[in-house]
Structures are given as C-alpha cells and as structure tokens.
Amino acid sequence: MNVGRDKIYPDCPTLIRTVEVGGLTKSQLLQKLQQHSILMNKLGERLFADDKFTISDTIYSVRAVEPKVRDLGFPEGTTIPQLFEKANQVGLKLCPLELGPHLRLEYLDQPEGHSGKPSWRHRAPYGSVTIASEILSKDVDFPKGFYLRRIEGALWLRGYIADDLHVLEPDDHFVFCQNENLKKKIPY
C-alpha cells in the first residue's frame, strides 16, 4: 500500500465514543465488572490489583477515538512506541489506564472476535480493541495495559504483555483520547 494514498487520521473513518470514567473505588469497579459477567485473564487481574493502577474519585468524560494502526500511517505495522509517538503528533493522547474497565462496561455489544478465524500467539486477537495507556513498568513480564475482547459470547477485560520491539499488525485497533477532552465533571 502507498501511505500517500491511504487516508490517515483524522481523515479516515474512526469510531468515537464518549465515556464517563472515575467515581468508583477499585472494589466498586470490580463489582460492576462482575455484575456484567465480564471476565479477566491473569494479566488483567494482575494489572487491576497493582498499586500502580490508580483510579479517580472524580467522574470525568473522555472522548475515546479508535483508529487502526494503518490509520495512523503504518500500513505495514509498527511498534508500540512508534504508534504512541505518531498518535501524539496527530493530537491523540494516551488514555488513563482506568478507561479500560469503564470502556468495557460501556461496550457491551462488542462483536464476536474469533468466529471462524484462526488463533495465533504474540498478536492481537481478531476483534480485540487495545487501550493505549501509559506503560507502568519496563519489566517485560508486567502487563502493559488492557484490551477488550468478546470470545464465544463472553466479554473480557484482558491484560497484555509486549516489548518495545513487538510489531503491531496494520489492522489492530487501538483506543486513544482526544487531547482536549479530559475534563473533570462531577466531584465524588
């Protein structure tokens, strides 16, 4: 593909959602996830339980933008650091880590990801959506963030591990925040 011909964000079709974040304790947020039968893998549980994962006691609104890797100018794929740098250049910012659980609670109608598709290791699964958030630890065995997935009807909030050399696929979906939309809304 020729990058010059592809439409690059913001001139490409992009899913945008406004999500309210914050206002719950970790235990309240976990309880809401459980009430909606949302599952977590071990990496998601580890990230959620870590003290580095903090949440706001104030409710605020986030405008979440979901481009594909190719929509940010990488038709052959790229690494996470390069993707995050390019997103910043076009006015997108990393999301607060707590957006992952809140977006999972909002995005209950996520399409099935793997139906009839092969599974693979070391790549984002079909239909998954990764939350672009600050990486809390350089330890390669510590989860880098959350991604959302629907597997055989079950909704998941999953953690993932990747290093700075891992190459993302052009059709991988990431969620970023629009810079001007991290606004405080209601004190808790």
TIBA-903754 format. One record per residue (C-alpha): residue number from 1; x, y, z. Coordinates in steps of 0.05 Angstrom, whole numbers. Each point is the difference from the previous one (the first is absolute). Layout:
BEGIN
<pos:NUM; x:X; y:Y; z:Z>
...
This chain:
BEGIN
<pos:1; x:0; y:0; z:0>
<pos:2; x:21; y:71; z:-12>
<pos:3; x:-6; y:42; z:63>
<pos:4; x:-9; y:62; z:-42>
<pos:5; x:-66; y:-27; z:-27>
<pos:6; x:-27; y:-28; z:65>
<pos:7; x:-42; y:46; z:42>
<pos:8; x:35; y:14; z:66>
<pos:9; x:-32; y:22; z:65>
<pos:10; x:-39; y:46; z:5>
<pos:11; x:-19; y:-8; z:-74>
<pos:12; x:-22; y:-73; z:7>
<pos:13; x:-62; y:-35; z:27>
<pos:14; x:10; y:-5; z:75>
<pos:15; x:-45; y:-24; z:56>
<pos:16; x:-7; y:53; z:55>
<pos:17; x:-33; y:-12; z:68>
<pos:18; x:-9; y:46; z:60>
<pos:19; x:10; y:-40; z:64>
<pos:20; x:-8; y:22; z:72>
<pos:21; x:58; y:-23; z:42>
<pos:22; x:14; y:3; z:75>
<pos:23; x:-45; y:8; z:60>
<pos:24; x:7; y:-72; z:24>
<pos:25; x:48; y:-35; z:46>
<pos:26; x:39; y:-59; z:-28>
<pos:27; x:-45; y:-48; z:37>
<pos:28; x:-63; y:34; z:-26>
<pos:29; x:28; y:-1; z:-71>
<pos:30; x:17; y:-74; z:8>
<pos:31; x:-70; y:-14; z:26>
<pos:32; x:-31; y:35; z:-61>
<pos:33; x:43; y:-42; z:-46>
<pos:34; x:-23; y:-63; z:36>
<pos:35; x:-73; y:22; z:-3>
<pos:36; x:6; y:3; z:-76>
<pos:37; x:35; y:-69; z:-2>
<pos:38; x:63; y:32; z:-27>
<pos:39; x:60; y:-47; z:5>
<pos:40; x:73; y:17; z:11>
<pos:41; x:62; y:-40; z:-18>
<pos:42; x:57; y:-7; z:50>
<pos:43; x:37; y:60; z:-30>
<pos:44; x:-62; y:43; z:5>
<pos:45; x:-10; y:-21; z:73>
<pos:46; x:73; y:15; z:15>
<pos:47; x:-4; y:69; z:-32>
<pos:48; x:-66; y:17; z:34>
<pos:49; x:27; y:-21; z:68>
<pos:50; x:66; y:37; z:-6>
<pos:51; x:9; y:64; z:41>
<pos:52; x:25; y:35; z:-64>
<pos:53; x:-70; y:-7; z:-27>
<pos:54; x:-35; y:60; z:30>
<pos:55; x:-70; y:25; z:-10>
<pos:56; x:-31; y:69; z:7>
<pos:57; x:-52; y:14; z:53>
<pos:58; x:-26; y:55; z:-46>
<pos:59; x:-43; y:-17; z:-60>
<pos:60; x:26; y:28; z:-65>
<pos:61; x:-16; y:-8; z:-73>
<pos:62; x:48; y:-29; z:-52>
<pos:63; x:-8; y:4; z:-75>
<pos:64; x:29; y:-66; z:-22>
<pos:65; x:22; y:-8; z:-73>
<pos:66; x:11; y:-69; z:-30>
<pos:67; x:46; y:1; z:-61>
<pos:68; x:35; y:-60; z:-30>
<pos:69; x:76; y:-1; z:-1>
<pos:70; x:-3; y:13; z:-76>
<pos:71; x:-44; y:62; z:12>
<pos:72; x:59; y:32; z:35>
<pos:73; x:45; y:-9; z:-60>
<pos:74; x:27; y:-71; z:11>
<pos:75; x:-26; y:-44; z:-57>
<pos:76; x:53; y:-52; z:15>
<pos:77; x:-8; y:3; z:76>
<pos:78; x:45; y:32; z:52>
<pos:79; x:23; y:-5; z:72>
<pos:80; x:-38; y:27; z:60>
<pos:81; x:49; y:57; z:13>
<pos:82; x:-4; y:22; z:-73>
<pos:83; x:-76; y:-5; z:1>
<pos:84; x:-6; y:41; z:64>
<pos:85; x:48; y:53; z:-27>
<pos:86; x:-39; y:7; z:-66>
<pos:87; x:-66; y:4; z:38>
<pos:88; x:28; y:57; z:41>
<pos:89; x:22; y:36; z:-63>
<pos:90; x:-72; y:-1; z:-28>
<pos:91; x:-32; y:25; z:65>
<pos:92; x:-17; y:-66; z:34>
<pos:93; x:23; y:-15; z:70>
<pos:94; x:9; y:-62; z:42>
<pos:95; x:-62; y:-19; z:39>
<pos:96; x:-3; y:-5; z:76>
<pos:97; x:8; y:-74; z:17>
<pos:98; x:-67; y:1; z:35>
<pos:99; x:-34; y:12; z:-67>
<pos:100; x:8; y:-75; z:-15>
<pos:101; x:-50; y:-25; z:52>
<pos:102; x:-48; y:58; z:-12>
<pos:103; x:1; y:-9; z:-75>
<pos:104; x:-10; y:-75; z:9>
<pos:105; x:-63; y:16; z:40>
<pos:106; x:-25; y:48; z:-55>
<pos:107; x:18; y:-45; z:-59>
<pos:108; x:-45; y:-60; z:17>
<pos:109; x:-19; y:-11; z:-73>
<pos:110; x:70; y:-14; z:-25>
<pos:111; x:-3; y:-47; z:-59>
<pos:112; x:26; y:-71; z:5>
<pos:113; x:74; y:0; z:-15>
<pos:114; x:22; y:-69; z:-21>
<pos:115; x:-59; y:-33; z:-35>
<pos:116; x:30; y:-43; z:-54>
<pos:117; x:68; y:35; z:5>
<pos:118; x:65; y:-35; z:19>
<pos:119; x:31; y:16; z:67>
<pos:120; x:73; y:20; z:6>
<pos:121; x:51; y:18; z:53>
<pos:122; x:36; y:66; z:8>
<pos:123; x:-51; y:39; z:-40>
<pos:124; x:-63; y:37; z:19>
<pos:125; x:-60; y:-46; z:-8>
<pos:126; x:-52; y:13; z:-54>
<pos:127; x:-52; y:50; z:24>
<pos:128; x:40; y:25; z:60>
<pos:129; x:7; y:73; z:18>
<pos:130; x:63; y:22; z:39>
<pos:131; x:-2; y:60; z:46>
<pos:132; x:61; y:44; z:-14>
<pos:133; x:22; y:19; z:70>
<pos:134; x:64; y:18; z:37>
<pos:135; x:44; y:-61; z:10>
<pos:136; x:9; y:-6; z:75>
<pos:137; x:62; y:-44; z:1>
<pos:138; x:59; y:-15; z:-46>
<pos:139; x:0; y:-71; z:27>
<pos:140; x:-18; y:-42; z:-62>
<pos:141; x:-40; y:-48; z:44>
<pos:142; x:-45; y:54; z:29>
<pos:143; x:-65; y:14; z:-38>
<pos:144; x:4; y:61; z:-46>
<pos:145; x:-74; y:15; z:0>
<pos:146; x:-70; y:-26; z:-13>
<pos:147; x:-35; y:-24; z:-62>
<pos:148; x:-73; y:-16; z:-12>
<pos:149; x:-24; y:-64; z:-33>
<pos:150; x:-63; y:-42; z:-9>
<pos:151; x:13; y:-75; z:-3>
<pos:152; x:-58; y:-49; z:-12>
<pos:153; x:-49; y:51; z:28>
<pos:154; x:41; y:17; z:62>
<pos:155; x:27; y:70; z:10>
<pos:156; x:71; y:7; z:24>
<pos:157; x:45; y:54; z:30>
<pos:158; x:69; y:-29; z:-13>
<pos:159; x:70; y:22; z:15>
<pos:160; x:56; y:-9; z:-50>
<pos:161; x:76; y:-4; z:-2>
<pos:162; x:43; y:28; z:-56>
<pos:163; x:69; y:29; z:-5>
<pos:164; x:22; y:62; z:-39>
<pos:165; x:21; y:-43; z:-59>
<pos:166; x:-67; y:-35; z:-9>
<pos:167; x:-30; y:17; z:-68>
<pos:168; x:-74; y:16; z:-1>
<pos:169; x:-42; y:-20; z:-59>
<pos:170; x:-29; y:54; z:-46>
<pos:171; x:-72; y:-20; z:17>
<pos:172; x:10; y:-1; z:76>
<pos:173; x:-49; y:48; z:34>
<pos:174; x:24; y:49; z:54>
<pos:175; x:-39; y:50; z:42>
<pos:176; x:31; y:68; z:12>
<pos:177; x:-29; y:62; z:32>
<pos:178; x:-10; y:66; z:-33>
<pos:179; x:44; y:50; z:36>
<pos:180; x:-51; y:53; z:18>
<pos:181; x:-51; y:-48; z:29>
<pos:182; x:29; y:-20; z:67>
<pos:183; x:-49; y:45; z:38>
<pos:184; x:-20; y:-6; z:73>
<pos:185; x:-75; y:-7; z:6>
<pos:186; x:-29; y:-17; z:68>
<pos:187; x:36; y:-3; z:67>
<pos:188; x:-10; y:-65; z:37>
